[in-house]
Amino acid sequence: MEKPRIYLDNNATTVVAPEVKEAMLPFLTELYGNPSSLHRYGAETRVHIAEAYDHIYRLIEARDEDSIIINSCGTEGNNTVLQGVYHTLIRNGNKREIITTNIEHPSINTCLTHLAELGVEVKYLPVNKDGYLELETLAAAISDKTALVSVMWANNETGVINPIEEIAALCHKKGVLFHTDATQAMAKLPVSVKSRNIDFLTYSGHKFHAPKGVGALYIKAGIKLPPLLYGGEQMGGLRGGTHNMPGIAALGAACKIAVSGIQIELTHVKALRDRFETDILESIPDVIINGKGAPRTPNTCNIIFKGVEGEAVLWDLNEEGIAASTGSACASGDERASYVLSAMKLPPELTHSAIRFSLSRYTTAQEIERALDVIRKTVRRLRSISTSYK
Ligand SMILES: Cc1ncc(COP(=O)(O)O)c(C=O)c1O
């Protein structure tokens, strides 16, 4: 008989919330009109865009005059910002540098590798051993040639939070554009653009209970960015392509429930994650929790069980119906050590032992108890046959 499944990989993706599914369904059935059409079918769907937008604006405290482009995912938003800044400020201007960190998601890194081939100077700043960017490091790096600073709000592997408000204020003071990839922070922490110091913010809906295939890019009023996708007049001409109505409705609903959901994350989810970590630290020797000394998202636990391969633990957990990850979903399945943990100065023999557990508001105390039980047995078994664990 198949074991009951426990999903602890919510930083990779999340289950679609029932309220979100409900909000999407009409657009998969009777409300199929193209909202750009002039007839009644179009009008019937068009009226729902504003309602979804209300929730999307409210969650990040954007103002009416700001733009929010609903797109396909965080990767698209990140590419739109980086390539857009290249075309507007760097290609024909006197600014030629983009500053980022060495722990960003591949949707930032690989795009910047491409831009570097086109002549952009990319500076990758180191994080400290707790996994976040220190303000002084950034202050020392910004110069007259800096066009953009791009720093993620929270890291996908460790959950460690960067001091985004301070970083944004510093960039604003220095007259440099600031982008934050908030994909792992949305709906887990209060994420706000109210300070007016954040110029661009990107995220992906499927990380907080919307389906895959919808995300958003916030652009502060007054800032011009060219589209990544040229086409029709949709999204104010900033992203061509027929509106993804099921996705827009879903993102609106996910943002609506996130307004109260953040409290659940900061209380229920955090309490479960803390209980999980405390139990592991008390019951299993030779364990390191990465980023424990830093502010972290309430749902994430990145943990090293010394002397055992992370992949081996994952395999055993999978056999017991428990889903976790060795790091980012994009990196699992390949042999590379986590560059995020390496950036935190952890040696390869430790980074190879890391596992990420990420909870959601649907995770229950019973699931955590069972997962703990299986993890304790798994680590004990693997260590008993490990040649590197004494
Ligand atoms: C921090 C971060 N940024 C961007 C992305 C990209 O999101 P998507 O794969 O939905 O485009 C992810 C996905 O894991 C992420 O964790």
The ligand as an ORCA input file, in Angstrom:
! r2SCAN-3c Opt
* xyz 0 1
  C      14.071     33.149     -6.094
  C      13.453     32.671     -7.352
  N      13.403     33.489     -8.405
  C      12.848     33.116     -9.561
  C      12.317     31.865     -9.713
  C      11.737     31.487    -11.028
  O      10.396     31.204    -10.926
  P       9.694     30.460    -12.154
  O      10.384     29.141    -12.300
  O       8.289     30.335    -11.751
  O       9.905     31.313    -13.327
  C      12.352     30.958     -8.651
  C      11.841     29.572     -8.790
  O      12.234     28.683     -8.087
  C      12.918     31.380     -7.422
  O      12.972     30.578     -6.371
*
